């Protein structure tokens, strides 16, 4: 098939009207602001340095637990003696009591129960050590190259650490998991006689906050992974060892939403050109974008568009089948793509065009 390439250039400063805000200074030792849908880093401060991350660890504990159980949260868990009496924040689990996985997950992510983390690890993997191995394998799968877990709750020794960038990658995976996303966005809930309130104050203080996880130990300081949504855009913020984390997350979210708004580059169903055809009463067949493509862009960033389409096609053509591709580039990097598909069926036989020539001319109606 012969292919042609059409290149268009769009200077987005002609359409963006939001002012460019100055990047905020933070009190954090490390910080990252990430676009949750595309993974683009919008702000970074010492983002690759491994640091203790305290109870934000429990995001990985929850992710591995939910994935290992296939999302079945109604399973009953009989609490074993070795899962109780864990230091720090606790659900005060009692040996022999039976709770659903769901209750343990909410207790883990809202109340930050260290015993809930151990109970989930022991139940899912049979022992905590095996579960921690699963956590490290999942970290590797997510590209968390500066991370190592030594326990499921974040009380950790010197071998328990992560970078801010890695924690943003973990946050993104959690945001894309429907079960975890629902739990971390919950302000308060009562399950099986336990009243649980989320420790994440941003759920009350920042409009659009969708949750995530707090943490603190003397070694790690204050740690926080949070997320927020505005105008269809999801942002993830991470700070490690930050004495003023609530204020810093608010400032970073404001900066991200104002400076890098989500821009729709192509809408699903949008017309994207014509391809010459043979064997039909029509001389060309229209193509359209199959999937919406969006990306966070600052004012003045230049985007180039490449369309790969055949120079000519023979009928028949089937609606929705792939005709080519459309790709978007910024700064030499591909930032999005979608297939281009045929907009409707076209049969080869003369006079049998779907939609018919009568429909295309807008005549409509039915035969008597």
N, C-alpha and C positions, 0 to 999 in steps of 0.2 A: 504494500500500500504506500503510495507516495504521500509524503507529509510536508506540510508547510508550517512555518513558525511565524506567528504574528506577535510583535512586541509593542506594548503600549507603556508609556511612562506617565505616572500620576504624581504630581507634587502636592502632598497632602496639606501643606500650609495654606492652600487656597480654600480648603473646606473646614479645617479645624478652627474653632473659634475660642477654645479654652486657653487661658493664659498659662504660661509655663511657670510652675511654682519652683522655688528653690528647694533642693533636697534638705530635709531636716537633719540636724545633728541629734544623736541619741546618747543616752547614758550607758548603752550596752557595750559589752566587750566584743560581741559579734551580733550582726543583724542582717536579715535578708527580707526583701519584699518581692514576692513572686506572683505573676499572673497564674491563677489556678487552672485555667483552661489550656493555655499554650505552654506554660512552663517558663515564659520569658522572665528574666531577672530585671526588676525595675529599680532596685536599690540594693546595694551590698556594702557591708562593712566588716572586714576581716572574716569573710564568710566561710573560709576553708579550714580554719583552725579548729581542731578537735577540742571540745570542752565537755565537762560533765553537764548533763541535761536534766537531772532530777526526774520529777514525775511526768514530764512530757514523754518519757520512755513509754508510758502506758498507752500512747497512741499506737505504737508498734504491737504491744501486748494485745490490744483490742483487735487490730487488723489481723494478726495471725490467728487469734482465737475465732473470730467470725469466719475467716476463710477456711480454717480447718474443719469447722462444723457445718459448712455449707449454708450458713445463715439461719440454722435451726436454733432459735433462742428459747424455745419452750422446754428444752431438755432439763430434767431434774439433776441437780448435783448434790451428792451427799458430802458434806464437809468433813474432811479428814483432820485428825488432831495436828498433823504436821503443817497444816495450812493456816493454823490459828496462832494468836499471840505474836504476830509480826509487829515490829517496832514502827513508830510513826503513825500517820493517819490510818484509821482502821474502821472497818464495818463491824468489828467485834463479832466475827463469825464464831459460832459455837460448834465443837465437834459433834457430829451426828445430825445436825439440822440439815434440812433439804431446801435448797433454793434453786430457782430456775437460772439458766445461763443469762437470761435477760437482766435479772436483778443484779447479778454479779457484774455485768458489763456497765450498767448504769452506776453502780457503786464504784466501779473502777474509774469511769470518765467524769462523773459529776462530783462525787465525794472524794475521789482519789484514794480509795481504800487499798493499802498495800497488801492486806490479806486477800482481798478480792483478786489482785494480780496473781498471787501465788496459787490461789484456788483454781483460777482459770487455766494457769499453766499446767498444774498437776492433773486437772481433769482432762484437758485436751490432749496432752502428750504422754500422760502416764507418770511423768516426773518433770520437775522444774528444769533440770539440766538439758533434757531433750528439747523442751520448749524453747529455751534460750538459743539452742542451736538453730531451731526453726526461725527465730527472730533474726539471727545473723544471716541466715540464708536469704530471708526476705529482704533484708537490707541490701545484700549484694544484688538481688534481682532489680531493686529500685535504683541502682547506681549510687548507693550511699557509700562512697569509697573512703570516707573519713569517720566511720562509725564502727563501734563494737559494743555489744551488749553483754553484760555478765549476770543480769538478773531481770525479772519482768516488771519491777516496780520503780527502779531508778534510785534505790538507796546506795547503789553501786560502789565498787572499789575503783582503783586507779585504772582498771581495764574497762571501765564503762564510760563511754564518751561518744560524742557526735559533733559534727560541724553544724553551723546554722543553715548552710546550704542543704546539707543532708536532711535536716529536720523539715525544711520546706518541701523537699521531695516526698518525705513521709506524710506530711500534712496534705499534699496534693493527692496521694493515694487514698488517704482517709476520706477526703472530701468527695472522691469519686466512688466510694463505697456507700451505697444508700443506707445500710443499717447504721454504720458509724456516723455518717453525716446527720442522721436523724437524732441519734443519742447526744452528740456533742452540741447540738442546737437546743437541747431541752434545758429550760431554766430550772424547773423543779418537777418532781414526780414522786408518788408513793407507790412502792411495789412490795408486796408480801410483808406489809407492816413496817417497812422502812421508808421514812421520809428523806428524800435526797435532794439537795440543792446544789446547783452548779457553782463551782468556785470562780468561774470566769466572769468577772464583773463587767467585761465589755458587752456581754449579752444585754445588760441593762443600760450601759453608759454610751454605747456607740450604735447609732442607727444603721441597721444592715448587718450587724455582726451575726455570723452563723456558727460561732462556737470555736471549739478545739480545747486546748488543755494548758493548765497552769503547772508550775513546779517550783519547789524550793528545797534546798538543803544548804547547810553551812558551806559545804565545799563548792557547790554549783552557783550559789546565789539565787536570785529570782530568775526563772526561765519561763518563757511563754510562747506558745504557738497559737495563733488565732487566725480567723478567716472572716471575710466580710463580702457582701454582695451588693452591687449598685448598678442599675441600668443594664442588667444582664451580664455584668462582669464580676468574676470571682477573684479576690486577692487573698494571698496567704502571707502572714507576717510571722517572723521568728526573731526573738531576742534571747540571748544567753548572757547570764550574769548582768542583769539590768535592774538597777535600783528604782527606776522610774518607768517600768514597763507599760503600765496602763496609758500614760500620756504619750509614750513613744509610739505605741501601736496606733493610737488615734491619729497622730501626726503623720505616720507613714502611710496609713490608709488614705488620708486626705490627699497626700502628695501623689500617691499612685492613681487614684481615681481622677484627679484633676490634670495630671501631667501625661498620663498614658491611658486615655480612655479607649474603650473597646470600639474598634472601627469595623463595620461590616464591609468586607472587600468584595464579596459576591453573595447574593441571596439565592437559596434553593429555588429553582424554577425560573430564575432570571434568564432572559434571552441572551445568548452569547455568540450569535453569528449564524451564517448560512454556509452550507456545503453544496456545490453543484452536484446534481444527480442526473443519471441517465435511466431510460426505461420508464418514464413517468410523464404525465401531463405537466407536472411541476418541473421547473428548471433548477430548483434548489430546495434543500431540506433544512429547516431550522434546528439549531441545537440549543440546549439550555444547561444551566449549572445544576448538578445533582445535589450537592451539599452546600449549606451555608459555610462561608469561610470568614472568620473574623480574627482580628489581632490587635493587641494594645499598641498604639502608636503615638509618639509625641509630635507636636507641631513641627512641621518642616521636614519630617522624615519622608524620603522618597521611596515609592513602591513601584516596581516594574512587574508587568503581567505578561506571561507567555502562554499562548494558546497553541496546542498541537492538534491539528485537524487534517484529515485527508484532503488532497487537492480535488478529488472527485470520488463519488460513490455510485454503485449500481443498485437499483432497487431489486428486491423489497428491503425496506428498513422497518425496524420494530421500535415502537415507543419505549423509551427507558433504557435501551441498549446503549452501550458505551460507544461514543463516536470519537472521543479524544480526551484531552486533559487541559486544565487551566491551572497555572502555577503562579505564585506571588513571591517576589523577592524584595528584601530590604537590606541594604548594606552588603549585598553579595550573598546573603543567606536566604534559603527558602523559608518562608514564614507560613505558608499554607498552600493547599492544593485541593482540587476537586475533579471528579470526572465530568466531562461534558457528554450529555446523552441526547438522543433524538427526541424531539418534542412531541411527535406523534407518528403513528404507523403510516407508511406509504407502500402500497402494493405495486407490483411491477406492471400488471396488466393495465393497459390504457383504459381510462374511464372508471377504474376502481381505486380511487385514492381515499385513504382513511386518515383524517376526516375528508369527506367528499369535497369536490370543488364547489358544490352547492353550499355546503356548510362554511367553507372558507370565504365565500362571497357574502355570507350572512343572510342567505335566502331562507334557510331552515324549512319548516313545514313538513307535511307528510303527504304521500301519494293517496289519491282518493281510492 
